[in-house]
Amino acid sequence: MTSLGEYALLDQSWHDVVPDAARRMLIAAAQAFADKGYHATTTRDIAARAGMSPAAVYIHYRSKEDLLFQISRIGHERSLKVLTGVQDPDPVDRMARTVASFARWHAEFRTTARVVQYELGALSPEHHAVVAELRRKIETHVRSMVEEGVRSGAFTVPDLKGTSLAVLSLCIDVARWYRPDGTRTPEQIGSLYADLVLRMLRTP
């Protein structure tokens, strides 16, 4: 279930989704898909969470699948922005800060992240292609950071692609298990994961 804190974060983060009713519908869909799964969720479920009539869904979105696509697109765009937003000339510091931010994002926005990662198969081929391109950009960016560290002599890895996917998978999995009432805050998780990734990448 999405907490009030995450709802507020989503409402603020998705401020460019207008009008307000469209944003509320999108947040309600993310909640419903995360709680029940895409296929078990109806447009009536989404409308009820948003406090609107079922017919209101189609005023702003063509279908339930269109809602899923918008959530997936926005989620991937936001996570890509988190990854590319860290600028640091030192490859070690850059990797640490990027991993901390990426892992923290998957804790803070766990509802969106779960939908983004686990409901891809429900997208239409056309929409899946759009999201797949964003995922390629995410993977390419992480791989470029690993490569930069290898070139500088700071990292030693036997498999660039496999290592890059391992870094991504570690951060993404946070959305699966994180709970806001748990023992670690998103910031603590980010710090822990940054340390773990550097231990994995650095020369012994």
Backbone as CSV, one residue per row, in Angstrom:
resi,resn,N_x,N_y,N_z,CA_x,CA_y,CA_z,C_x,C_y,C_z
1,MET,0.840,-1.192,0.000,0.000,0.000,0.000,0.879,1.247,0.000
2,THR,0.516,2.214,-0.820,1.276,3.455,-0.878,1.038,4.273,0.390
3,SER,2.111,4.724,1.031,1.981,5.539,2.230,1.613,6.963,1.838
4,LEU,1.136,7.720,2.841,0.824,9.124,2.589,2.071,9.886,2.168
5,GLY,3.221,9.476,2.741,4.465,10.131,2.386,4.819,9.929,0.927
6,GLU,4.641,8.683,0.446,4.958,8.438,-0.960,3.936,9.119,-1.858
7,TYR,2.679,9.160,-1.438,1.670,9.841,-2.252,2.059,11.302,-2.437
8,ALA,2.505,11.935,-1.345,2.912,13.344,-1.433,4.110,13.507,-2.358
9,LEU,5.063,12.556,-2.281,6.235,12.608,-3.160,5.830,12.470,-4.616
10,LEU,4.915,11.531,-4.890,4.453,11.340,-6.262,3.724,12.576,-6.765
11,ASP,2.882,13.131,-5.921,2.122,14.314,-6.325,3.071,15.468,-6.660
12,GLN,4.141,15.578,-5.889,5.121,16.638,-6.141,5.982,16.304,-7.359
13,SER,6.436,15.038,-7.445,7.326,14.638,-8.532,6.627,14.668,-9.881
14,TRP,5.331,14.349,-9.889,4.575,14.297,-11.145,3.782,15.582,-11.371
15,HIS,4.317,16.703,-10.884,3.595,17.972,-10.966,3.328,18.389,-12.404
16,ASP,4.145,17.876,-13.339,3.956,18.262,-14.735,2.827,17.499,-15.413
17,VAL,2.247,16.516,-14.705,1.078,15.812,-15.240,-0.154,16.653,-14.910
18,VAL,-0.767,17.215,-15.906,-1.925,18.084,-15.705,-3.062,17.635,-16.616
19,PRO,-4.305,17.922,-16.217,-4.726,18.636,-15.008,-4.594,17.769,-13.753
20,ASP,-4.989,18.329,-12.632,-4.870,17.631,-11.353,-5.577,16.285,-11.386
21,ALA,-6.730,16.217,-12.035,-7.473,14.956,-12.084,-6.682,13.868,-12.796
22,ALA,-5.940,14.231,-13.835,-5.121,13.251,-14.555,-3.995,12.736,-13.671
23,ARG,-3.408,13.624,-12.875,-2.341,13.216,-11.967,-2.884,12.295,-10.882
24,ARG,-4.035,12.651,-10.325,-4.642,11.800,-9.294,-4.973,10.422,-9.848
25,MET,-5.428,10.372,-11.078,-5.754,9.099,-11.705,-4.503,8.250,-11.889
26,LEU,-3.411,8.882,-12.269,-2.154,8.173,-12.489,-1.616,7.598,-11.175
27,ILE,-1.667,8.387,-10.125,-1.200,7.924,-8.820,-2.087,6.783,-8.319
28,ALA,-3.393,6.908,-8.506,-4.317,5.851,-8.093,-4.036,4.561,-8.851
29,ALA,-3.741,4.670,-10.148,-3.431,3.486,-10.951,-2.151,2.827,-10.464
30,ALA,-1.146,3.626,-10.143,0.116,3.063,-9.636,-0.130,2.307,-8.338
31,GLN,-0.945,2.869,-7.462,-1.277,2.194,-6.213,-1.987,0.870,-6.473
32,ALA,-2.976,0.911,-7.343,-3.773,-0.284,-7.615,-2.942,-1.378,-8.284
33,PHE,-2.132,-1.003,-9.266,-1.305,-1.990,-9.964,-0.302,-2.628,-9.004
34,ALA,0.259,-1.816,-8.109,1.234,-2.347,-7.155,0.570,-3.280,-6.145
35,ASP,-0.648,-2.958,-5.727,-1.339,-3.753,-4.717,-1.952,-5.034,-5.281
36,LYS,-2.558,-4.929,-6.460,-3.341,-6.048,-6.992,-2.749,-6.673,-8.250
37,GLY,-1.817,-5.978,-8.883,-1.318,-6.426,-10.168,-2.147,-5.806,-11.285
38,TYR,-1.521,-5.631,-12.441,-2.199,-4.967,-13.557,-3.457,-5.717,-13.983
39,HIS,-3.357,-7.005,-14.196,-4.470,-7.764,-14.761,-5.651,-7.879,-13.793
40,ALA,-5.390,-7.847,-12.506,-6.475,-7.960,-11.523,-7.122,-6.620,-11.200
41,THR,-6.556,-5.550,-11.702,-7.077,-4.202,-11.443,-8.058,-3.795,-12.535
42,THR,-9.168,-3.206,-12.138,-10.143,-2.695,-13.101,-10.102,-1.172,-13.105
43,THR,-10.651,-0.586,-14.148,-10.720,0.878,-14.180,-11.616,1.399,-13.053
44,ARG,-12.567,0.583,-12.634,-13.414,0.972,-11.499,-12.577,1.068,-10.221
45,ASP,-11.648,0.118,-10.033,-10.753,0.170,-8.871,-9.944,1.467,-8.872
46,ILE,-9.407,1.804,-10.028,-8.573,3.003,-10.153,-9.388,4.257,-9.862
47,ALA,-10.573,4.334,-10.451,-11.428,5.497,-10.254,-11.820,5.667,-8.791
48,ALA,-12.102,4.546,-8.121,-12.488,4.610,-6.713,-11.355,5.166,-5.860
49,ARG,-10.132,4.736,-6.138,-8.982,5.239,-5.386,-8.766,6.725,-5.636
50,ALA,-9.084,7.161,-6.851,-8.898,8.573,-7.197,-10.067,9.432,-6.755
51,GLY,-11.139,8.798,-6.268,-12.317,9.540,-5.848,-13.114,10.092,-7.006
52,MET,-13.137,9.347,-8.129,-13.849,9.785,-9.324,-14.758,8.672,-9.832
53,SER,-15.532,8.997,-10.833,-16.396,7.995,-11.440,-15.592,7.184,-12.440
54,PRO,-15.980,5.925,-12.712,-15.252,5.102,-13.696,-15.137,5.766,-15.059
55,ALA,-16.152,6.524,-15.462,-16.121,7.185,-16.765,-15.033,8.248,-16.843
56,ALA,-14.615,8.770,-15.669,-13.619,9.832,-15.657,-12.255,9.350,-16.137
57,VAL,-12.003,8.043,-16.011,-10.716,7.495,-16.468,-10.502,7.818,-17.939
58,TYR,-11.557,7.659,-18.739,-11.430,7.788,-20.189,-11.431,9.239,-20.670
59,ILE,-11.647,10.158,-19.750,-11.509,11.565,-20.104,-10.038,11.912,-20.298
60,HIS,-9.182,11.256,-19.493,-7.759,11.598,-19.490,-6.873,10.532,-20.118
61,TYR,-7.325,9.271,-20.152,-6.499,8.176,-20.671,-7.334,7.272,-21.567
62,ARG,-6.696,6.760,-22.618,-7.428,5.956,-23.593,-7.875,4.611,-23.025
63,SER,-7.078,4.072,-22.094,-7.361,2.730,-21.587,-6.568,2.486,-20.315
64,LYS,-6.819,1.336,-19.701,-6.034,0.934,-18.541,-4.574,0.742,-18.949
65,GLU,-4.351,0.203,-20.126,-2.983,-0.003,-20.612,-2.273,1.330,-20.822
66,ASP,-2.994,2.347,-21.247,-2.398,3.665,-21.423,-1.947,4.221,-20.077
67,LEU,-2.713,3.986,-19.045,-2.305,4.389,-17.695,-1.003,3.696,-17.304
68,LEU,-0.939,2.389,-17.556,0.279,1.649,-17.238,1.473,2.203,-18.013
69,PHE,1.254,2.513,-19.270,2.339,3.059,-20.092,2.832,4.387,-19.538
70,GLN,1.902,5.260,-19.175,2.310,6.572,-18.650,3.101,6.412,-17.354
71,ILE,2.671,5.505,-16.482,3.402,5.245,-15.237,4.793,4.710,-15.553
72,SER,4.884,3.762,-16.488,6.161,3.161,-16.853,7.093,4.189,-17.488
73,ARG,6.531,4.991,-18.389,7.352,6.003,-19.054,7.887,7.018,-18.046
74,ILE,6.984,7.553,-17.229,7.393,8.562,-16.249,8.376,7.964,-15.252
75,GLY,8.096,6.755,-14.786,8.983,6.108,-13.822,10.384,5.915,-14.370
76,HIS,10.474,5.450,-15.608,11.790,5.261,-16.218,12.492,6.601,-16.470
77,GLU,11.735,7.589,-16.903,12.338,8.909,-17.122,12.866,9.493,-15.820
78,ARG,12.107,9.324,-14.736,12.546,9.859,-13.443,13.790,9.116,-12.949
79,SER,13.815,7.802,-13.078,14.971,7.045,-12.605,16.204,7.348,-13.459
80,LEU,16.017,7.555,-14.767,17.133,7.937,-15.625,17.677,9.303,-15.215
81,LYS,16.785,10.197,-14.852,17.215,11.531,-14.405,18.022,11.436,-13.119
82,VAL,17.621,10.525,-12.225,18.376,10.312,-10.992,19.790,9.839,-11.312
83,LEU,19.892,8.885,-12.244,21.195,8.340,-12.622,22.099,9.387,-13.255
84,THR,21.560,10.143,-14.181,22.381,11.095,-14.938,22.583,12.412,-14.204
85,GLY,21.880,12.597,-13.112,21.961,13.868,-12.396,23.211,14.025,-11.549
86,VAL,23.921,12.925,-11.316,25.134,12.985,-10.493,26.329,13.314,-11.377
87,GLN,26.984,14.423,-11.094,28.165,14.835,-11.844,29.352,14.912,-10.888
88,ASP,30.358,14.085,-11.145,31.553,14.087,-10.308,32.712,13.585,-11.149
89,PRO,33.818,14.325,-11.198,34.943,13.898,-12.039,35.619,12.620,-11.556
90,ASP,35.506,12.311,-10.277,36.111,11.098,-9.741,35.167,9.917,-9.961
91,PRO,35.593,8.886,-10.693,34.693,7.780,-11.015,34.204,7.002,-9.796
92,VAL,35.009,6.927,-8.766,34.606,6.210,-7.551,33.511,6.985,-6.821
93,ASP,33.754,8.277,-6.618,32.757,9.104,-5.936,31.466,9.183,-6.757
94,ARG,31.621,9.272,-8.067,30.438,9.351,-8.932,29.606,8.081,-8.826
95,MET,30.267,6.925,-8.849,29.536,5.664,-8.729,28.846,5.570,-7.376
96,ALA,29.549,5.929,-6.319,28.969,5.846,-4.975,27.735,6.741,-4.846
97,ARG,27.848,7.971,-5.312,26.730,8.904,-5.205,25.563,8.476,-6.087
98,THR,25.871,7.949,-7.256,24.811,7.510,-8.170,24.057,6.317,-7.602
99,VAL,24.792,5.326,-7.106,24.148,4.146,-6.520,23.313,4.533,-5.309
100,ALA,23.845,5.410,-4.467,23.092,5.850,-3.291,21.779,6.505,-3.706
101,SER,21.835,7.358,-4.724,20.627,8.052,-5.191,19.639,7.084,-5.830
102,PHE,20.156,6.152,-6.630,19.296,5.215,-7.351,18.617,4.241,-6.392
103,ALA,19.358,3.722,-5.426,18.771,2.820,-4.433,17.750,3.560,-3.565
104,ARG,18.099,4.786,-3.172,17.171,5.574,-2.360,15.880,5.849,-3.130
105,TRP,15.986,6.150,-4.429,14.794,6.409,-5.246,13.883,5.194,-5.265
106,HIS,14.453,4.002,-5.354,13.640,2.791,-5.406,12.986,2.474,-4.060
107,ALA,13.514,3.023,-2.985,12.850,2.895,-1.691,11.745,3.935,-1.553
108,GLU,12.061,5.175,-1.853,11.083,6.251,-1.698,9.891,6.068,-2.637
109,PHE,10.155,5.622,-3.865,9.099,5.455,-4.866,8.875,3.980,-5.175
110,ARG,8.826,3.175,-4.116,8.743,1.715,-4.272,7.488,1.285,-5.019
111,THR,6.367,1.982,-4.832,5.135,1.601,-5.519,5.294,1.760,-7.023
112,THR,5.751,2.914,-7.440,5.989,3.150,-8.865,7.034,2.188,-9.404
113,ALA,8.112,1.998,-8.654,9.197,1.137,-9.120,8.728,-0.301,-9.307
114,ARG,7.873,-0.796,-8.425,7.374,-2.171,-8.577,6.545,-2.296,-9.850
115,VAL,5.709,-1.315,-10.106,4.899,-1.342,-11.324,5.788,-1.261,-12.552
116,VAL,6.746,-0.346,-12.515,7.653,-0.143,-13.642,8.425,-1.414,-13.977
117,GLN,8.885,-2.125,-12.949,9.735,-3.286,-13.179,8.962,-4.575,-13.461
118,TYR,7.797,-4.740,-12.845,7.145,-6.045,-12.883,5.907,-6.134,-13.772
119,GLU,5.496,-5.039,-14.395,4.313,-5.093,-15.254,4.639,-4.771,-16.714
120,LEU,5.907,-4.865,-17.085,6.303,-4.549,-18.452,5.607,-5.425,-19.479
121,GLY,5.355,-6.674,-19.133,4.751,-7.617,-20.064,3.336,-7.258,-20.477
122,ALA,2.693,-6.366,-19.723,1.316,-5.987,-20.040,1.247,-4.820,-21.028
123,LEU,2.386,-4.228,-21.355,2.389,-3.105,-22.296,2.182,-3.587,-23.726
124,SER,1.564,-2.756,-24.545,1.423,-3.059,-25.963,2.811,-3.038,-26.605
125,PRO,2.991,-3.708,-27.742,4.304,-3.694,-28.400,4.826,-2.285,-28.657
126,GLU,3.958,-1.385,-29.074,4.369,-0.009,-29.351,4.871,0.688,-28.094
127,HIS,4.113,0.549,-27.019,4.510,1.187,-25.763,5.723,0.506,-25.150
128,HIS,5.797,-0.807,-25.299,6.943,-1.541,-24.763,8.237,-1.064,-25.419
129,ALA,8.179,-0.762,-26.701,9.366,-0.294,-27.423,9.865,1.034,-26.861
130,VAL,8.945,1.914,-26.500,9.320,3.212,-25.926,10.031,3.012,-24.589
131,VAL,9.448,2.157,-23.751,10.027,1.905,-22.433,11.357,1.159,-22.560
132,ALA,11.430,0.231,-23.503,12.670,-0.526,-23.706,13.828,0.394,-24.070
133,GLU,13.551,1.431,-24.838,14.596,2.384,-25.200,15.087,3.146,-23.971
134,LEU,14.181,3.507,-23.084,14.586,4.165,-21.837,15.431,3.229,-20.983
135,ARG,15.064,1.956,-20.953,15.833,0.978,-20.180,17.235,0.805,-20.762
136,ARG,17.341,0.846,-22.081,18.664,0.751,-22.705,19.534,1.949,-22.311
137,LYS,18.925,3.126,-22.242,19.682,4.307,-21.837,20.175,4.180,-20.393
138,ILE,19.331,3.621,-19.534,19.714,3.413,-18.138,20.883,2.441,-18.053
139,GLU,20.778,1.315,-18.755,21.844,0.316,-18.735,23.136,0.879,-19.318
140,THR,23.019,1.635,-20.411,24.194,2.214,-21.050,24.898,3.198,-20.129
141,HIS,24.126,3.978,-19.401,24.728,4.960,-18.501,25.503,4.277,-17.381
142,VAL,24.925,3.253,-16.789,25.623,2.551,-15.712,26.879,1.871,-16.252
143,ARG,26.773,1.267,-17.435,27.937,0.605,-18.025,29.049,1.621,-18.303
144,SER,28.681,2.822,-18.729,29.697,3.841,-19.005,30.427,4.252,-17.728
145,MET,29.716,4.265,-16.596,30.366,4.600,-15.333,31.341,3.499,-14.916
146,VAL,30.939,2.248,-15.123,31.832,1.139,-14.793,33.069,1.189,-15.696
147,GLU,32.846,1.430,-16.985,33.963,1.507,-17.933,34.928,2.632,-17.572
148,GLU,34.378,3.760,-17.159,35.217,4.891,-16.770,36.097,4.528,-15.579
149,GLY,35.506,3.816,-14.628,36.277,3.382,-13.470,37.359,2.385,-13.827
150,VAL,37.066,1.505,-14.782,38.055,0.524,-15.242,39.214,1.233,-15.940
151,ARG,38.874,2.207,-16.795,39.923,2.945,-17.515,40.841,3.711,-16.564
152,SER,40.268,4.208,-15.484,41.064,4.974,-14.525,41.898,4.088,-13.613
153,GLY,41.611,2.784,-13.625,42.323,1.864,-12.747,41.664,1.695,-11.393
154,ALA,40.532,2.379,-11.165,39.860,2.302,-9.872,39.036,1.028,-9.718
155,PHE,38.503,0.501,-10.837,37.676,-0.697,-10.807,38.360,-1.823,-11.575
156,THR,38.120,-3.036,-11.113,38.563,-4.227,-11.827,37.381,-5.177,-11.919
157,VAL,36.858,-5.377,-13.136,35.711,-6.257,-13.317,35.973,-7.191,-14.500
158,PRO,35.564,-8.466,-14.404,35.800,-9.413,-15.491,34.799,-9.309,-16.630
159,ASP,33.647,-8.695,-16.362,32.563,-8.665,-17.342,31.828,-7.339,-17.184
160,LEU,32.053,-6.416,-18.100,31.459,-5.085,-17.979,29.940,-5.126,-17.998
161,LYS,29.375,-5.826,-18.985,27.920,-5.867,-19.106,27.289,-6.564,-17.908
162,GLY,27.841,-7.718,-17.529,27.281,-8.454,-16.392,27.386,-7.673,-15.101
163,THR,28.501,-6.993,-14.907,28.689,-6.203,-13.693,27.725,-5.025,-13.654
164,SER,27.535,-4.377,-14.792,26.608,-3.245,-14.860,25.187,-3.681,-14.528
165,LEU,24.782,-4.833,-15.048,23.449,-5.354,-14.745,23.320,-5.727,-13.269
166,ALA,24.414,-6.208,-12.686,24.384,-6.551,-11.258,24.181,-5.304,-10.404
167,VAL,24.844,-4.222,-10.775,24.680,-2.953,-10.047,23.236,-2.478,-10.137
168,LEU,22.681,-2.518,-11.346,21.300,-2.103,-11.536,20.335,-2.992,-10.750
169,SER,20.537,-4.291,-10.844,19.632,-5.243,-10.180,19.632,-5.056,-8.675
170,LEU,20.797,-4.790,-8.116,20.903,-4.588,-6.673,20.021,-3.424,-6.233
171,CYS,20.100,-2.319,-6.970,19.319,-1.130,-6.610,17.827,-1.329,-6.870
172,ILE,17.506,-1.899,-8.021,16.107,-2.080,-8.404,15.372,-2.989,-7.426
173,ASP,16.048,-3.996,-6.898,15.403,-4.962,-6.004,14.940,-4.340,-4.700
174,VAL,15.459,-3.156,-4.378,15.022,-2.470,-3.160,13.502,-2.289,-3.158
175,ALA,12.941,-2.000,-4.327,11.495,-1.763,-4.418,10.685,-2.998,-4.036
176,ARG,11.273,-4.171,-4.202,10.543,-5.418,-3.903,10.369,-5.630,-2.410
177,TRP,11.403,-5.299,-1.631,11.353,-5.656,-0.214,11.223,-4.469,0.742
178,TYR,11.511,-3.264,0.287,11.525,-2.137,1.213,10.146,-1.844,1.792
179,ARG,10.125,-1.563,3.095,8.910,-1.132,3.785,9.231,0.110,4.606
180,PRO,8.377,1.125,4.552,8.672,2.367,5.275,8.725,2.196,6.791
181,ASP,8.123,1.110,7.303,8.164,0.874,8.745,9.299,-0.069,9.127
182,GLY,10.221,-0.297,8.213,11.350,-1.172,8.477,12.431,-0.498,9.303
183,THR,13.560,-1.184,9.440,14.625,-0.691,10.318,15.555,0.296,9.634
184,ARG,15.513,0.376,8.294,16.420,1.277,7.572,15.641,2.335,6.804
185,THR,16.169,3.532,6.798,15.587,4.613,6.009,16.102,4.506,4.573
186,PRO,15.443,5.168,3.618,15.966,5.182,2.249,17.400,5.705,2.173
187,GLU,17.731,6.689,2.995,19.092,7.245,2.999,20.098,6.204,3.480
188,GLN,19.736,5.442,4.505,20.632,4.409,5.020,20.829,3.294,4.002
189,ILE,19.762,2.952,3.297,19.869,1.938,2.251,20.785,2.425,1.139
190,GLY,20.633,3.671,0.746,21.495,4.239,-0.280,22.962,4.175,0.115
191,SER,23.271,4.530,1.354,24.661,4.496,1.823,25.201,3.072,1.852
192,LEU,24.382,2.147,2.327,24.802,0.745,2.383,25.085,0.196,0.990
193,TYR,24.192,0.465,0.053,24.350,-0.072,-1.288,25.529,0.558,-2.021
194,ALA,25.777,1.832,-1.768,26.942,2.480,-2.366,28.215,1.792,-1.898
195,ASP,28.287,1.476,-0.621,29.457,0.801,-0.075,29.596,-0.606,-0.660
196,LEU,28.485,-1.323,-0.769,28.526,-2.686,-1.311,28.994,-2.695,-2.770
197,VAL,28.493,-1.742,-3.558,28.870,-1.700,-4.966,30.354,-1.367,-5.119
198,LEU,30.849,-0.446,-4.329,32.280,-0.116,-4.426,33.143,-1.304,-4.013
199,ARG,32.716,-2.062,-3.026,33.454,-3.262,-2.648,33.465,-4.273,-3.781
200,MET,32.390,-4.323,-4.536,32.289,-5.257,-5.651,33.170,-4.833,-6.824
201,LEU,33.312,-3.546,-7.048,33.991,-3.040,-8.227,35.476,-2.766,-8.044
202,ARG,35.887,-2.442,-6.852,37.248,-1.974,-6.653,38.261,-3.117,-6.649
203,THR,39.484,-2.772,-6.998,40.571,-3.733,-6.991,40.854,-4.165,-5.554
204,PRO,40.948,-5.473,-5.295,41.199,-5.942,-3.929,42.512,-5.372,-3.376
